[in-house]
Amino acid sequence: MVLGIGIDIIEIHRIKESVDKFGESFLRKIYTQLEIDYSLFRKNKYQHLAARFAAKEAIYKALSSDTDKVYSWQDIEIFNEVNGLPKVKFYGELKDYLNDGKEIKISMSHSDNYVTCVAIVYSSKGL
């Protein structure tokens, strides 16, 4: 059963502008250290940062219909499995959210100028 769905799209240049203008304070506000390390050492670092930003926004939208918990940007971490699939890990107030049969799936895509992400929160309990 679907509990929530979210989508986000962002222009990659907006993330670059934020990093150029605010530097480390922007990165530390939005991303976990793992996300920063992963993204900044890639050829298209702003594309990777934008993808994680869009994922967090899409996840927030998907969660908003199922929880009223307040969380920070770092409570959501996007990482890649060995095969490249993006995965989500929660911290802080959301740490225990995925218990009790709840799962989340995300899919990210990009072009030269945009990144988008879709997030679906669902429950496999009782199926």
OpenMM code with the backbone's topology and positions (N, CA, C; nanometers):
from openmm import Vec3, app, unit

residues = "MET VAL LEU GLY ILE GLY ILE ASP ILE ILE GLU ILE HIS ARG ILE LYS GLU SER VAL ASP LYS PHE GLY GLU SER PHE LEU ARG LYS ILE TYR THR GLN LEU GLU ILE ASP TYR SER LEU PHE ARG LYS ASN LYS TYR GLN HIS LEU ALA ALA ARG PHE ALA ALA LYS GLU ALA ILE TYR LYS ALA LEU SER SER ASP THR ASP LYS VAL TYR SER TRP GLN ASP ILE GLU ILE PHE ASN GLU VAL ASN GLY LEU PRO LYS VAL LYS PHE TYR GLY GLU LEU LYS ASP TYR LEU ASN ASP GLY LYS GLU ILE LYS ILE SER MET SER HIS SER ASP ASN TYR VAL THR CYS VAL ALA ILE VAL TYR SER SER LYS GLY LEU".split()
positions = [
    Vec3(0.0834, -0.1164, 0.0000),
    Vec3(0.0000, 0.0000, 0.0000),
    Vec3(0.0895, 0.1249, 0.0000),
    Vec3(0.0611, 0.2180, -0.0886),
    Vec3(0.1374, 0.3423, -0.0969),
    Vec3(0.0933, 0.4358, 0.0158),
    Vec3(0.1905, 0.4848, 0.0907),
    Vec3(0.1642, 0.5771, 0.2009),
    Vec3(0.1938, 0.7221, 0.1617),
    Vec3(0.2788, 0.7389, 0.0623),
    Vec3(0.3128, 0.8735, 0.0182),
    Vec3(0.3972, 0.8702, -0.1068),
    Vec3(0.3859, 0.9740, -0.1871),
    Vec3(0.4653, 0.9872, -0.3089),
    Vec3(0.5119, 1.1317, -0.3195),
    Vec3(0.6337, 1.1506, -0.3649),
    Vec3(0.6882, 1.2847, -0.3812),
    Vec3(0.7755, 1.2915, -0.5046),
    Vec3(0.7856, 1.4091, -0.5611),
    Vec3(0.8707, 1.4305, -0.6776),
    Vec3(0.9348, 1.5675, -0.6653),
    Vec3(1.0557, 1.5806, -0.7171),
    Vec3(1.1217, 1.7105, -0.7197),
    Vec3(1.2100, 1.7188, -0.8435),
    Vec3(1.2252, 1.8404, -0.8925),
    Vec3(1.3154, 1.8690, -1.0037),
    Vec3(1.3911, 1.9965, -0.9686),
    Vec3(1.5182, 2.0004, -1.0029),
    Vec3(1.5995, 2.1177, -0.9730),
    Vec3(1.6983, 2.1432, -1.0863),
    Vec3(1.7225, 2.2705, -1.1088),
    Vec3(1.8247, 2.3086, -1.2062),
    Vec3(1.9616, 2.2936, -1.1390),
    Vec3(2.0511, 2.2239, -1.2047),
    Vec3(2.1832, 2.1973, -1.1480),
    Vec3(2.2570, 2.3276, -1.1174),
    Vec3(2.2402, 2.4282, -1.2017),
    Vec3(2.3132, 2.5541, -1.1810),
    Vec3(2.2732, 2.6226, -1.0507),
    Vec3(2.1525, 2.5969, -1.0007),
    Vec3(2.1110, 2.6570, -0.8731),
    Vec3(2.1927, 2.6025, -0.7562),
    Vec3(2.2262, 2.4739, -0.7609),
    Vec3(2.3103, 2.4142, -0.6572),
    Vec3(2.4520, 2.4700, -0.6689),
    Vec3(2.5028, 2.4802, -0.7911),
    Vec3(2.6364, 2.5380, -0.8115),
    Vec3(2.6420, 2.6807, -0.7580),
    Vec3(2.5403, 2.7599, -0.7874),
    Vec3(2.5363, 2.8983, -0.7381),
    Vec3(2.5355, 2.9033, -0.5858),
    Vec3(2.4614, 2.8136, -0.5220),
    Vec3(2.4574, 2.8099, -0.3753),
    Vec3(2.5921, 2.7702, -0.3166),
    Vec3(2.6574, 2.6725, -0.3790),
    Vec3(2.7903, 2.6315, -0.3314),
    Vec3(2.8896, 2.7453, -0.3519),
    Vec3(2.8855, 2.8105, -0.4676),
    Vec3(2.9769, 2.9225, -0.4948),
    Vec3(2.9543, 3.0380, -0.3975),
    Vec3(2.8287, 3.0665, -0.3659),
    Vec3(2.7959, 3.1813, -0.2802),
    Vec3(2.8167, 3.1521, -0.1318),
    Vec3(2.7734, 3.0339, -0.0854),
    Vec3(2.7730, 3.0047, 0.0572),
    Vec3(2.8773, 2.9010, 0.0995),
    Vec3(2.9350, 2.8307, 0.0036),
    Vec3(3.0438, 2.7367, 0.0299),
    Vec3(3.0111, 2.6293, 0.1309),
    Vec3(3.1039, 2.6138, 0.2233),
    Vec3(3.0966, 2.5068, 0.3233),
    Vec3(2.9696, 2.5135, 0.4075),
    Vec3(2.9216, 2.6332, 0.4380),
    Vec3(2.8017, 2.6430, 0.5227),
    Vec3(2.6794, 2.5858, 0.4511),
    Vec3(2.6695, 2.6053, 0.3213),
    Vec3(2.5596, 2.5451, 0.2446),
    Vec3(2.5732, 2.3936, 0.2449),
    Vec3(2.6917, 2.3449, 0.2143),
    Vec3(2.7135, 2.1997, 0.2097),
    Vec3(2.6805, 2.1351, 0.3434),
    Vec3(2.7261, 2.1933, 0.4523),
    Vec3(2.7034, 2.1360, 0.5863),
    Vec3(2.5580, 2.1454, 0.6310),
    Vec3(2.4852, 2.2430, 0.5791),
    Vec3(2.3438, 2.2563, 0.6146),
    Vec3(2.2589, 2.1486, 0.5466),
    Vec3(2.2906, 2.1159, 0.4236),
    Vec3(2.2065, 2.0281, 0.3417),
    Vec3(2.2511, 1.8822, 0.3431),
    Vec3(2.3803, 1.8584, 0.3374),
    Vec3(2.4324, 1.7244, 0.3105),
    Vec3(2.5045, 1.6634, 0.4302),
    Vec3(2.5019, 1.5296, 0.4360),
    Vec3(2.5832, 1.4575, 0.5343),
    Vec3(2.7263, 1.4511, 0.4805),
    Vec3(2.8187, 1.4162, 0.5677),
    Vec3(2.9586, 1.4065, 0.5242),
    Vec3(2.9756, 1.3023, 0.4147),
    Vec3(2.9038, 1.1914, 0.4243),
    Vec3(2.9107, 1.0877, 0.3205),
    Vec3(2.8665, 1.1429, 0.1850),
    Vec3(2.7597, 1.2209, 0.1843),
    Vec3(2.7093, 1.2795, 0.0595),
    Vec3(2.8074, 1.3810, 0.0020),
    Vec3(2.8683, 1.4606, 0.0887),
    Vec3(2.9677, 1.5579, 0.0435),
    Vec3(3.0878, 1.4865, -0.0162),
    Vec3(3.1394, 1.3887, 0.0560),
    Vec3(3.2553, 1.3141, 0.0069),
    Vec3(3.2263, 1.2456, -0.1261),
    Vec3(3.1107, 1.1829, -0.1353),
    Vec3(3.0730, 1.1140, -0.2593),
    Vec3(3.0644, 1.2125, -0.3758),
    Vec3(2.9955, 1.3238, -0.3555),
    Vec3(2.9661, 1.4168, -0.4652),
    Vec3(3.0862, 1.4985, -0.5101),
    Vec3(3.1631, 1.5496, -0.4159),
    Vec3(3.2715, 1.6412, -0.4512),
    Vec3(3.3867, 1.5746, -0.5243),
    Vec3(3.3954, 1.4437, -0.5183),
    Vec3(3.5030, 1.3746, -0.5874),
    Vec3(3.4582, 1.3110, -0.7184),
    Vec3(3.3430, 1.3508, -0.7675),
    Vec3(3.2908, 1.3053, -0.8960),
    Vec3(3.3175, 1.4113, -1.0020),
    Vec3(3.3235, 1.3669, -1.1265),
    Vec3(3.3467, 1.4590, -1.2382),
    Vec3(3.2383, 1.5666, -1.2430),
    Vec3(3.1126, 1.5269, -1.2300),
    Vec3(2.9987, 1.6188, -1.2345),
    Vec3(2.9454, 1.6415, -1.0932),
    Vec3(3.0277, 1.7017, -1.0073),
    Vec3(2.9937, 1.7125, -0.8653),
    Vec3(2.8633, 1.7867, -0.8395),
    Vec3(2.8345, 1.8893, -0.9178),
    Vec3(2.7111, 1.9648, -0.8937),
    Vec3(2.5882, 1.8834, -0.9325),
    Vec3(2.6023, 1.8000, -1.0309),
    Vec3(2.4934, 1.7103, -1.0691),
    Vec3(2.4636, 1.6129, -0.9549),
    Vec3(2.5665, 1.5603, -0.8918),
    Vec3(2.5485, 1.4666, -0.7803),
    Vec3(2.4901, 1.5365, -0.6573),
    Vec3(2.5369, 1.6583, -0.6306),
    Vec3(2.4797, 1.7349, -0.5199),
    Vec3(2.3330, 1.7674, -0.5470),
    Vec3(2.3028, 1.8068, -0.6706),
    Vec3(2.1644, 1.8388, -0.7072),
    Vec3(2.0745, 1.7159, -0.6956),
    Vec3(2.1267, 1.6005, -0.7340),
    Vec3(2.0479, 1.4771, -0.7245),
    Vec3(2.0114, 1.4475, -0.5793),
    Vec3(2.1060, 1.4662, -0.4886),
    Vec3(2.0781, 1.4412, -0.3476),
    Vec3(1.9825, 1.5449, -0.2908),
    Vec3(1.9932, 1.6691, -0.3356),
    Vec3(1.9000, 1.7728, -0.2937),
    Vec3(1.7583, 1.7377, -0.3399),
    Vec3(1.7442, 1.7029, -0.4674),
    Vec3(1.6127, 1.6669, -0.5216),
    Vec3(1.5558, 1.5445, -0.4496),
    Vec3(1.6419, 1.4480, -0.4186),
    Vec3(1.5956, 1.3280, -0.3477),
    Vec3(1.5411, 1.3638, -0.2102),
    Vec3(1.6121, 1.4492, -0.1381),
    Vec3(1.5653, 1.4884, -0.0049),
    Vec3(1.4323, 1.5619, -0.0125),
    Vec3(1.4171, 1.6485, -0.1112),
    Vec3(1.2901, 1.7195, -0.1300),
    Vec3(1.1769, 1.6222, -0.1643),
    Vec3(1.2025, 1.5292, -0.2554),
    Vec3(1.1002, 1.4313, -0.2936),
    Vec3(1.0615, 1.3437, -0.1746),
    Vec3(1.1599, 1.3038, -0.0958),
    Vec3(1.1332, 1.2221, 0.0225),
    Vec3(1.0497, 1.3008, 0.1233),
    Vec3(1.0845, 1.4266, 0.1447),
    Vec3(1.0065, 1.5114, 0.2354),
    Vec3(0.8599, 1.5151, 0.1921),
    Vec3(0.8371, 1.5329, 0.0631),
    Vec3(0.7002, 1.5375, 0.0114),
    Vec3(0.6294, 1.4032, 0.0320),
    Vec3(0.7002, 1.2942, 0.0085),
    Vec3(0.6407, 1.1613, 0.0260),
    Vec3(0.6089, 1.1337, 0.1724),
    Vec3(0.6952, 1.1789, 0.2613),
    Vec3(0.6746, 1.1565, 0.4043),
    Vec3(0.5656, 1.2452, 0.4620),
    Vec3(0.5432, 1.3613, 0.4030),
    Vec3(0.4520, 1.4595, 0.4622),
    Vec3(0.3092, 1.4081, 0.4756),
    Vec3(0.2721, 1.3098, 0.3964),
    Vec3(0.1368, 1.2566, 0.4089),
    Vec3(0.1288, 1.1420, 0.5096),
    Vec3(0.2458, 1.0988, 0.5627),
    Vec3(0.2443, 0.9847, 0.6532),
    Vec3(0.3024, 1.0138, 0.7918),
    Vec3(0.3720, 1.1240, 0.8078),
    Vec3(0.4300, 1.1549, 0.9382),
    Vec3(0.4307, 1.3051, 0.9616),
    Vec3(0.4243, 1.3419, 1.0865),
    Vec3(0.4326, 1.4839, 1.1204),
    Vec3(0.5647, 1.5156, 1.1898),
    Vec3(0.6595, 1.4234, 1.1819),
    Vec3(0.7903, 1.4448, 1.2430),
    Vec3(0.8620, 1.5614, 1.1750),
    Vec3(0.9341, 1.6373, 1.2544),
    Vec3(1.0163, 1.7465, 1.2035),
    Vec3(1.1595, 1.6949, 1.1975),
    Vec3(1.2265, 1.7210, 1.0888),
    Vec3(1.3623, 1.6713, 1.0749),
    Vec3(1.4483, 1.7711, 0.9993),
    Vec3(1.5784, 1.7474, 1.0093),
    Vec3(1.6737, 1.8339, 0.9403),
    Vec3(1.7158, 1.7686, 0.8094),
    Vec3(1.7835, 1.8470, 0.7279),
    Vec3(1.8333, 1.7952, 0.6000),
    Vec3(1.9231, 1.6735, 0.6208),
    Vec3(2.0027, 1.6735, 0.7278),
    Vec3(2.0965, 1.5630, 0.7512),
    Vec3(2.0293, 1.4386, 0.8080),
    Vec3(1.9007, 1.4466, 0.8410),
    Vec3(1.8286, 1.3270, 0.8859),
    Vec3(1.8001, 1.2314, 0.7712),
    Vec3(1.8217, 1.2776, 0.6481),
    Vec3(1.8056, 1.1941, 0.5294),
    Vec3(1.9401, 1.1872, 0.4593),
    Vec3(1.9871, 1.0662, 0.4336),
    Vec3(2.1139, 1.0474, 0.3636),
    Vec3(2.0908, 0.9605, 0.2401),
    Vec3(2.1416, 1.0069, 0.1284),
    Vec3(2.1308, 0.9325, 0.0035),
    Vec3(2.2667, 0.8701, -0.0255),
    Vec3(2.2670, 0.7409, -0.0503),
    Vec3(2.3912, 0.6723, -0.0857),
    Vec3(2.3613, 0.5739, -0.1979),
    Vec3(2.4656, 0.5208, -0.2566),
    Vec3(2.4492, 0.4258, -0.3658),
    Vec3(2.4982, 0.2891, -0.3242),
    Vec3(2.4212, 0.1879, -0.3600),
    Vec3(2.4664, 0.0514, -0.3389),
    Vec3(2.5766, 0.0207, -0.4405),
    Vec3(2.6413, -0.0913, -0.4259),
    Vec3(2.7508, -0.1297, -0.5142),
    Vec3(2.7068, -0.1302, -0.6606),
    Vec3(2.5822, -0.1695, -0.6857),
    Vec3(2.5314, -0.1743, -0.8232),
    Vec3(2.4852, -0.0381, -0.8744),
    Vec3(2.4987, 0.0668, -0.7919),
    Vec3(2.4640, 0.2020, -0.8336),
    Vec3(2.3252, 0.2490, -0.7933),
    Vec3(2.2407, 0.1601, -0.7445),
    Vec3(2.1055, 0.1995, -0.7061),
    Vec3(2.1087, 0.2959, -0.5874),
    Vec3(2.0333, 0.4054, -0.5970),
    Vec3(2.0290, 0.4987, -0.4845),
    Vec3(1.9434, 0.4423, -0.3709),
    Vec3(1.9910, 0.4620, -0.2508),
    Vec3(1.9211, 0.4146, -0.1312),
    Vec3(1.9119, 0.5292, -0.0312),
    Vec3(1.8252, 0.5111, 0.0682),
    Vec3(1.7990, 0.6142, 0.1680),
    Vec3(1.8273, 0.5580, 0.3070),
    Vec3(1.8924, 0.6407, 0.3885),
    Vec3(1.9120, 0.6069, 0.5287),
    Vec3(1.8622, 0.7251, 0.6104),
    Vec3(1.7896, 0.6956, 0.7183),
    Vec3(1.7355, 0.7994, 0.8046),
    Vec3(1.8139, 0.8073, 0.9352),
    Vec3(1.8231, 0.9289, 0.9874),
    Vec3(1.8855, 0.9569, 1.1162),
    Vec3(1.7900, 1.0423, 1.1987),
    Vec3(1.8292, 1.0745, 1.3219),
    Vec3(1.7537, 1.1666, 1.4063),
    Vec3(1.6102, 1.1226, 1.4277),
    Vec3(1.5174, 1.2180, 1.4134),
    Vec3(1.3755, 1.1922, 1.4359),
    Vec3(1.3185, 1.0860, 1.3418),
    Vec3(1.3815, 1.0672, 1.2279),
    Vec3(1.3314, 0.9700, 1.1298),
    Vec3(1.3984, 0.8333, 1.1402),
    Vec3(1.4928, 0.8187, 1.2313),
    Vec3(1.5747, 0.6974, 1.2393),
    Vec3(1.4927, 0.5685, 1.2388),
    Vec3(1.3848, 0.5657, 1.3136),
    Vec3(1.3056, 0.4435, 1.3262),
    Vec3(1.1837, 0.4410, 1.2345),
    Vec3(1.1754, 0.5375, 1.1435),
    Vec3(1.0571, 0.5493, 1.0587),
    Vec3(1.0328, 0.4246, 0.9738),
    Vec3(1.1361, 0.3642, 0.9199),
    Vec3(1.1185, 0.2522, 0.8272),
    Vec3(1.0944, 0.1183, 0.8957),
    Vec3(1.0667, 0.1180, 1.0246),
    Vec3(1.0290, -0.0051, 1.0935),
    Vec3(0.8836, -0.0391, 1.0627),
    Vec3(0.8401, -0.1531, 1.1067),
    Vec3(0.6994, -0.1932, 1.0981),
    Vec3(0.6500, -0.2055, 0.9543),
    Vec3(0.7345, -0.2589, 0.8659),
    Vec3(0.6911, -0.2885, 0.7297),
    Vec3(0.6942, -0.1722, 0.6334),
    Vec3(0.7400, -0.0547, 0.6752),
    Vec3(0.7472, 0.0604, 0.5844),
    Vec3(0.8779, 0.0560, 0.5059),
    Vec3(0.8685, 0.0918, 0.3796),
    Vec3(0.9861, 0.0978, 0.2935),
    Vec3(0.9786, 0.2235, 0.2084),
    Vec3(1.0932, 0.2620, 0.1545),
    Vec3(1.0977, 0.3776, 0.0653),
    Vec3(1.1833, 0.3426, -0.0555),
    Vec3(1.1369, 0.3831, -0.1685),
    Vec3(1.2111, 0.3648, -0.2941),
    Vec3(1.2264, 0.5011, -0.3580),
    Vec3(1.3445, 0.5253, -0.4147),
    Vec3(1.3658, 0.6485, -0.4894),
    Vec3(1.4235, 0.6157, -0.6257),
    Vec3(1.3973, 0.7040, -0.7191),
    Vec3(1.4561, 0.6944, -0.8519),
    Vec3(1.4980, 0.8344, -0.8938),
    Vec3(1.6239, 0.8474, -0.9342),
    Vec3(1.6773, 0.9771, -0.9755),
    Vec3(1.7149, 0.9711, -1.1226),
    Vec3(1.7028, 1.0850, -1.1890),
    Vec3(1.7410, 1.0954, -1.3283),
    Vec3(1.7933, 1.2361, -1.3540),
    Vec3(1.8737, 1.2506, -1.4583),
    Vec3(1.9310, 1.3821, -1.4861),
    Vec3(1.9538, 1.4024, -1.6353),
    Vec3(1.9627, 1.5298, -1.6695),
    Vec3(2.0046, 1.5714, -1.8031),
    Vec3(2.1224, 1.6655, -1.7819),
    Vec3(2.1619, 1.7379, -1.8828),
    Vec3(2.2723, 1.8327, -1.8671),
    Vec3(2.2382, 1.9446, -1.7695),
    Vec3(2.1102, 1.9811, -1.7598),
    Vec3(2.0706, 2.0984, -1.6824),
    Vec3(1.9821, 2.0711, -1.5614),
    Vec3(1.9172, 1.9566, -1.5574),
    Vec3(1.8186, 1.9274, -1.4523),
    Vec3(1.8440, 1.7921, -1.3886),
    Vec3(1.7983, 1.7822, -1.2637),
    Vec3(1.7955, 1.6547, -1.1919),
    Vec3(1.6554, 1.6395, -1.1361),
    Vec3(1.6045, 1.5182, -1.1390),
    Vec3(1.4735, 1.4918, -1.0815),
    Vec3(1.4802, 1.3657, -0.9963),
    Vec3(1.3886, 1.3568, -0.9023),
    Vec3(1.3794, 1.2383, -0.8175),
    Vec3(1.2334, 1.2131, -0.7830),
    Vec3(1.1977, 1.0866, -0.7789),
    Vec3(1.0667, 1.0415, -0.7335),
    Vec3(1.0899, 0.9545, -0.6107),
    Vec3(1.0069, 0.9733, -0.5091),
    Vec3(1.0154, 0.8926, -0.3866),
    Vec3(0.8775, 0.8341, -0.3578),
    Vec3(0.8759, 0.7064, -0.3241),
    Vec3(0.7510, 0.6391, -0.2869),
    Vec3(0.7727, 0.5716, -0.1512),
    Vec3(0.6854, 0.6045, -0.0573),
    Vec3(0.6846, 0.5386, 0.0730),
    Vec3(0.5681, 0.4417, 0.0707),
    Vec3(0.5967, 0.3175, 0.1081),
    Vec3(0.4908, 0.2171, 0.1057),
    Vec3(0.5036, 0.1214, 0.2224),
    Vec3(0.3973, 0.0494, 0.2460),
    Vec3(0.3946, -0.0490, 0.3513),
    Vec3(0.3719, -0.1873, 0.2885),
    Vec3(0.4588, -0.2786, 0.3231),
    Vec3(0.4413, -0.4162, 0.2760),
    Vec3(0.3703, -0.4995, 0.3802),
    Vec3(0.3349, -0.4392, 0.4917),
    Vec3(0.2669, -0.5083, 0.6012),
    Vec3(0.1249, -0.5482, 0.5573),
    Vec3(0.0949, -0.6710, 0.5799),
    Vec3(-0.0400, -0.7199, 0.5505),
    Vec3(-0.0626, -0.7572, 0.4048),
    Vec3(0.0425, -0.7528, 0.3235),
    Vec3(0.0245, -0.7917, 0.1827),
    Vec3(0.0539, -0.9373, 0.1630),
] * unit.nanometer
topology = app.Topology()
chain = topology.addChain("A")
for resn in residues:
    res = topology.addResidue(resn, chain)
    for name in ("N", "CA", "C"):
        topology.addAtom(name, app.Element.getBySymbol(name[0]), res)
